[in-house]
Amino acid sequence: MKTSRKNLSVLIDWLTIIFEETDAFTVIQNYLDLPVEAFEKDYRGVQYKEYDTRYTFGQIVLYSIEQQPDKQECYLTLSGEGCRQVEKHLKRNHQTWESFFRSCFSYSDSVVRMTRIDIAIDDKNKVPFFTIKELYKKCENELYQSISQTYSYTDSKFSLNDGAKTLYIGAKKSRVRFRFYDKDKEQALKQKLPMDNLNSWKRTEIQLRDEYATQMCRQIAFSQKPLGALIFGFLKENLTFYTETGELFRPWERFIGSVEPLKLKATNELTTLCDTQNWLETGGVLAILKGFKLLEEHNALGNLQSVEQLLPQALFSRSFSQKLVAHVSMLNRIDLVKMIQDNTKKAEF
C-alpha cells in the first residue's frame, strides 16, 4: 500500500501559558470564554512557583496568585486531553486555535507568554513514511542536522521479540526538542490490547519552550497559514536527515512535503500595537463599535450609553499602557506619555 500524506494529521497536544497582571476570572471569561461557575476552586499551587489557587474544569487547569494583594498572575496548563477539551469548546463557538491565540496576544488587559507548546504529527499509514529505528540509525551515523544536536534512544520491552522505540533529538529542558515514537505500541500497552487490534500509528512531536513557544503561537495567530504548513515548515528549517552519499533522506523529504521553511525569531518582544490593531480588525471589535455608532446616529440606543459617554470612563491596563508608551516613544512623541499615564489603571494594594 502506498504511503500518503493524506494520512498525516497535526494537532496541539500540550500547552502552558502565563497571563501577567491578570486574575483568574478574566482568563476564564475573556480568554477561554467559559462560565466561571463551571470551574471547581481549591487552594493548591505549583511546586517552586507562587501560585496558591487552582481552578479546574475537566482537563482545563488554571492556577492563580490570590493571597498576595500586590501580585496578579495566572498559569494555564493543558494536557493533551485538555487541548482536546478546549478544541471542542472553540468549535462549538465557531472559533479556532488561531482566534484563541490572536485574542491572547492582542487583548489589552494582559501580557501573555507561552512557556511550552507540543505539536504532534500522527502518521497512520499502514506503511509509515519511516520507522523510529531508521531515524535512530541516521543519528547514530551522524547523518542528520538539527537545531538541537544531542539525541537519545530508548527501546522498552513491548513483546518477546519487539520493543516500543522512542527517539529524542534535543535535551529534556532545551527550547526545541523532537520526539519520535511508536504511538500504536504505547496505546496497546495503555489499553492492554494486542497489536492486531490496532492500526499502525507513528508519532512525531515538536516540543517548544519559552520564546520559541511564544513565537510559534504568534505564527499560528497571525500568519494565516494552516497549522500543518507551519509545523512542517519548522521541521524543514530545523531538522534534516541524509543518506550516506549526502543526499536528502527521501522518506523524510516526502514526509515534510513542499512547504516553505519556517524560521522562528526567539526574542522576548512585548506584544505590539500592531498585534492589537490586527485583533481589532479580525476580532470584530470595530464592527461592534460601528454598530453602536449606527444606533446612536439613528436615535436607537434605547437604554444603552453612547460610545462618547463610555470613553471617558475607560482606563488603559498597565500592559496596554506600556505598548502605547513604547509606540509614542518610537515616534518621538514623549509629550504624550504623561497623558497615557494619567489614563492608566492604578495598581490596587
C-alpha positions in Angstrom: 0.0 0.0 0.0 1.3 3.4 -1.0 2.2 5.9 1.8 0.2 9.0 1.6 0.4 12.5 3.2 -3.4 12.4 3.4 -2.9 10.0 6.3 -0.9 12.6 8.3 -2.7 14.8 10.9 -1.4 17.7 13.0 -2.6 18.7 16.5 -1.7 20.7 19.5 -1.0 18.2 22.3 0.3 20.3 25.2 0.1 24.0 26.1 1.1 26.1 29.0 0.5 29.9 29.2 1.3 32.6 31.7 -1.0 35.6 31.9 0.7 38.5 33.6 -1.2 41.1 35.7 -4.4 39.1 35.2 -6.9 37.4 37.6 -8.5 34.0 37.1 -11.9 35.4 36.3 -10.5 37.4 33.4 -8.7 34.4 31.9 -11.8 32.2 32.3 -14.3 34.7 30.9 -12.3 36.7 28.4 -9.7 34.3 27.0 -11.3 30.9 27.4 -14.8 32.3 27.1 -16.1 29.8 29.7 -18.5 30.3 32.6 -16.7 30.8 35.9 -19.2 28.6 37.7 -18.1 25.6 35.6 -14.7 25.6 37.4 -14.0 23.9 40.8 -11.8 26.0 43.0 -9.3 24.8 45.6 -6.2 26.0 47.2 -3.4 24.2 45.5 -0.3 25.6 43.9 2.6 24.6 41.7 5.9 23.4 43.2 8.6 26.2 43.2 6.1 28.8 42.0 4.0 31.4 43.8 0.5 30.2 42.6 -1.8 29.4 45.5 -5.2 28.8 44.0 -6.3 26.3 41.4 -9.4 26.3 39.1 -10.3 23.1 37.2 -12.9 22.3 34.6 -12.4 18.8 33.3 -8.9 18.7 32.0 -8.5 22.5 31.9 -6.4 23.6 34.8 -5.7 27.2 35.8 -3.5 28.4 38.7 -3.6 32.0 40.1 -2.0 34.1 42.8 -4.7 35.3 45.1 -3.1 35.5 48.5 -0.6 38.2 47.6 -2.5 41.5 47.1 0.3 43.2 45.2 0.6 40.3 42.6 -1.7 39.1 39.8 -0.7 36.3 37.5 -2.3 33.1 36.1 -0.9 29.9 34.7 -3.0 27.8 32.3 -1.9 24.2 31.7 -3.5 22.0 29.1 -2.5 18.3 28.7 -3.3 16.5 25.5 -6.9 15.8 26.9 -7.1 19.4 28.0 -6.3 20.6 24.4 -9.0 18.3 23.0 -11.5 19.8 25.5 -10.6 23.4 24.5 -10.7 22.4 20.9 -14.3 21.1 21.2 -15.3 24.3 23.1 -13.7 26.5 20.4 -15.5 24.5 17.7 -18.9 24.9 19.4 -18.3 28.7 19.4 -17.2 28.7 15.8 -13.7 29.6 16.9 -10.2 28.1 16.3 -6.8 27.9 17.9 -5.9 30.8 15.6 -8.6 33.1 17.0 -7.7 31.9 20.6 -4.1 32.8 20.2 -5.0 36.1 18.5 -7.0 37.0 21.5 -4.2 36.0 23.8 -1.7 38.3 22.1 -4.0 41.2 21.4 -6.3 41.6 24.3 -5.2 44.8 26.0 -5.6 43.7 29.6 -2.6 41.3 29.8 0.9 40.4 28.7 0.8 36.7 27.6 3.7 34.3 27.4 3.6 30.8 26.2 6.0 28.6 28.2 5.5 25.4 26.3 3.7 24.0 23.3 3.8 20.5 22.0 2.6 19.8 18.5 2.1 16.2 17.3 2.1 14.8 13.7 0.4 11.4 13.5 1.3 9.1 10.7 -1.5 6.5 10.4 -0.3 5.0 7.1 -0.3 1.2 7.1 3.3 1.5 5.9 4.7 4.6 7.7 7.0 7.2 6.0 9.8 6.0 8.2 10.5 3.9 11.3 11.9 5.1 14.5 14.8 2.8 14.2 15.7 4.2 10.7 15.9 7.7 12.2 18.0 6.5 15.1 20.5 4.9 12.7 20.8 8.3 11.0 21.6 9.9 14.3 24.0 7.2 15.3 25.9 7.7 12.0 25.7 11.5 12.2 23.6 11.7 9.1 21.4 14.4 10.4 21.4 18.2 11.0 19.3 19.8 13.7 18.8 22.9 15.8 19.2 20.6 18.8 22.2 18.3 18.4 22.0 15.9 21.3 20.0 12.7 20.9 18.9 9.7 23.0 17.1 6.5 22.2 15.0 4.1 24.3 13.7 0.6 23.3 11.4 -0.5 26.1 10.1 -4.1 26.1 6.8 -4.5 24.3 6.7 -8.2 23.4 9.1 -11.1 23.4 10.6 -10.2 20.1 9.8 -6.5 19.8 10.2 -3.2 21.7 8.5 0.2 21.8 11.0 2.6 20.4 11.4 6.3 21.2 14.0 8.7 19.7 14.7 12.1 21.2 16.6 14.9 19.5 17.4 17.7 21.9 17.8 17.8 25.7 14.9 17.4 28.1 14.8 21.1 29.0 16.0 22.6 25.7 13.9 25.2 24.0 13.4 22.9 21.0 13.1 19.1 21.3 11.9 16.5 18.8 10.4 13.1 19.8 9.6 10.1 17.6 7.8 7.1 18.9 5.6 4.1 18.3 2.2 5.5 19.3 0.4 2.3 18.3 2.5 0.2 20.8 2.0 2.9 23.5 -1.8 2.6 23.1 -1.6 -1.1 23.1 0.2 -1.1 26.4 -2.1 1.5 27.9 -5.3 -0.2 26.7 -3.9 -3.7 27.3 -4.8 -4.7 23.7 -2.9 -6.9 21.2 -1.3 -5.1 18.3 -3.6 -6.9 15.9 -6.5 -4.8 17.3 -4.7 -1.5 16.4 -3.7 0.1 13.1 -0.2 1.5 12.5 0.4 4.8 14.3 3.7 6.6 14.4 4.0 10.0 16.1 6.4 12.9 15.6 6.3 15.6 18.3 7.9 19.0 18.4 8.2 20.5 21.9 8.9 24.2 22.0 9.6 26.2 25.2 9.6 29.9 26.2 10.5 32.3 23.3 10.1 29.5 20.7 6.7 28.5 22.1 5.5 32.1 22.1 6.8 32.8 18.6 5.1 29.6 17.2 1.8 30.7 18.8 2.2 34.1 17.2 2.7 32.4 13.8 -0.5 30.3 14.4 -2.4 33.5 15.4 -1.3 35.9 12.7 0.4 34.2 9.7 -2.9 33.0 8.2 -1.2 29.7 7.4 -2.6 26.3 8.4 -1.1 24.6 11.4 0.3 21.8 9.3 2.1 24.2 6.9 3.7 25.9 9.9 4.9 22.8 11.7 6.2 21.0 8.6 7.9 24.4 7.7 9.5 24.4 11.1 10.8 20.9 10.6 12.1 21.7 7.2 14.1 24.6 8.6 15.4 22.9 11.8 15.8 19.1 11.2 17.1 17.2 8.2 18.2 13.6 7.6 20.7 12.5 4.9 21.9 9.4 3.1 25.5 8.2 3.3 26.2 9.9 0.0 25.0 13.3 1.4 21.6 13.4 -0.4 18.4 14.1 1.4 16.8 11.0 3.0 13.9 10.5 0.6 11.3 9.2 3.1 11.9 12.3 5.3 11.7 14.6 2.3 8.4 13.1 1.3 7.2 13.3 4.9 7.9 17.1 5.0 6.4 17.8 1.6 6.6 21.0 -0.4 6.3 23.7 2.3 8.2 27.0 2.9 10.8 26.7 5.7 9.8 28.5 8.9 12.5 30.2 11.0 11.3 31.4 14.4 12.8 34.5 16.0 13.5 33.7 19.6 13.0 37.1 21.1 11.2 38.4 24.2 9.4 41.2 22.5 6.3 42.7 24.2 3.1 42.5 22.3 3.0 45.5 20.0 0.2 47.8 19.0 0.3 46.2 15.5 -0.9 43.0 17.1 -3.6 44.8 18.9 -4.7 46.6 15.7 -4.8 43.2 14.0 -7.1 41.9 16.7 -9.3 45.0 16.3 -9.7 44.2 12.6 -10.1 40.4 12.9 -11.8 40.1 16.3 -14.9 42.0 15.4 -14.4 44.9 17.8 -14.5 47.6 15.1 -17.8 46.1 13.8 -19.3 46.3 17.3 -18.3 50.0 17.6 -19.7 50.7 14.2 -23.0 49.1 15.3 -23.2 51.3 18.4 -22.5 54.4 16.3 -25.2 53.3 13.8 -27.7 53.1 16.7 -26.6 56.4 18.1 -26.9 58.2 14.8 -30.4 56.9 14.3 -31.6 57.6 17.9 -32.0 53.9 18.5 -29.8 53.4 21.6 -32.7 53.0 24.0 -31.2 52.5 27.5 -27.7 52.0 26.1 -24.9 54.5 26.6 -23.3 56.2 23.6 -19.6 55.5 22.8 -18.8 59.1 23.7 -20.3 58.6 27.2 -18.4 55.3 27.7 -14.9 56.5 26.5 -14.2 59.0 29.4 -14.7 56.1 31.9 -12.3 53.8 30.1 -8.8 53.4 31.6 -5.8 51.6 30.0 -4.4 48.4 31.6 -0.8 48.7 32.6 0.3 46.3 29.9 -1.6 48.2 27.2 -0.2 51.5 28.6 3.3 50.0 28.1 2.5 49.4 24.4 1.2 52.9 24.0 4.3 54.5 25.7 6.6 52.3 23.5 4.7 53.4 20.4 4.8 57.1 21.1 8.5 56.9 22.1 9.4 55.4 18.7 7.6 58.4 17.1 9.5 60.8 19.4 6.2 62.0 21.0 7.3 61.9 24.6 4.8 64.7 25.3 2.0 62.1 25.2 3.5 59.8 27.9 2.0 61.8 30.8 -1.4 61.8 29.2 -1.2 58.0 28.8 -0.1 57.5 32.4 -3.0 59.7 33.6 -5.4 57.4 31.8 -3.9 54.1 33.1 -5.4 52.0 35.8 -3.6 52.4 39.1 -2.4 49.3 40.9 -4.6 48.3 43.8 -2.9 47.2 47.0 
